[in-house]
Amino acid sequence: MERDENEEDGKVYVGIISRLSQLEQLIIDLGFNEMDFSRYGDTCAEAVMEEVSCLKGLTRLEFGFPKMEYLECFLQRSHPWKKGIIKSFHFIVGQYQLQGGHIAWFPYFPDREGMNRMLTFCGYDSIPNAIVEVLRHAHSFFLLGHNGVHSLCEFGMQNMSGVIRCSIFECDAMGIIVDGNQLVEAALPNLEECYVSYMPNLRSIWEGSFPPGSLNCLTNLQLLKCGKLKNIFSREIIQQLSNLKYLTIYSCFALEEVIFDEEIGVESDCVLPKLSCLVTFKHLSKIVMSTCKHCILKIGYAMSLCDGGKSVPLIYQCKAKFEDNLFCYL
């Protein structure tokens, strides 16, 4: 049924939901197709939240909480949430308007077995306890337009141990994804996919110590429009990313190296053994990588250390050494 554009978004007749006492699944359109998170205003949200909180048998809920107080009230009052009956959820918390018409790099993933608990946190400058409580149960975490967080460590790495997918978008205050100096144990041990986009002040993915087991499951890393990012991996970290398969870098104008060049030697150990796709675009002054066959790949050329330092075109080198499994697009 088509929605009347003159009607208020999210209009729900008060009293209907609470009468559905046997309801187990409730999905209210979260609008990912339009990518407009600002449209979750106060229209009926409080009334709907109060009715949803009364449902006793709810096992799945997708809902937007435009104000933090609504989420806090739900967590306090919902019997299914407090008893762990809700097994699948996607909560959008807060309101945010994407800057400058940015689109398309804040991915939405459909439910997958074992990965159906999602939290989208929009446009705040603090980290309320209610967010931390939901984050402890989340498989996917989308951080959008946060104005105060400087690294993910501020959420508490122990609260993100179950996160499998993480997307960070337009968080202007963030300078580091993970500050290793704040860690006492492995960080993000189950993270498989990480998407970092439109981060104007991001200078590093990871700084400080790197406890064993950190990023152990990471298979996909995508970086877009990170204007101050100069390098991605240190030698210590790259050796731990044995499961990384996909690396995408786009419009990171200051980027100089993927791995710090001075740390790579002919006798280097095998790194990134599962890397099957490296996608890069313009404006990268230098991309250096050590591969499991002691080759260094640079933009436009691959330097083969096992062939006496002979320089060959990149595509030829990829075919010769990686059997068409490594692709670079310039």
Buried (B, 14 or more C-beta within 10 A) or exposed (E): EEEEEEEEBBEBEEEEBBEBEEBBEBEBEBBBEEEBBBBBBEBBBBBBBBBBBBBEEBBBBBBBBBBBEBBBBBBEBBBBBEEEBBEBBBBBBBBBEBEEEBEEBBBBBEBEEEBBBBBBBBBBEEBBEBBBBBBBBBBBBBBBBBEEBBBBBBBBBEBBBBBBBBBBBBBBBBBBBBBBEBBEEBBBBBBBBBBBBBBBBBBBBBBEBBBEBBBBBBBBBBBBBBBBBBBBBBBEBBBBBBBBBBBBBBBBEBBBBBBBBEBBEEEBEEBBEEBBBBBBBEEBEEBBBBBBBBBBBBBEBBBBBEBEEEEBEBBEBBEBBBEEEBEBEE
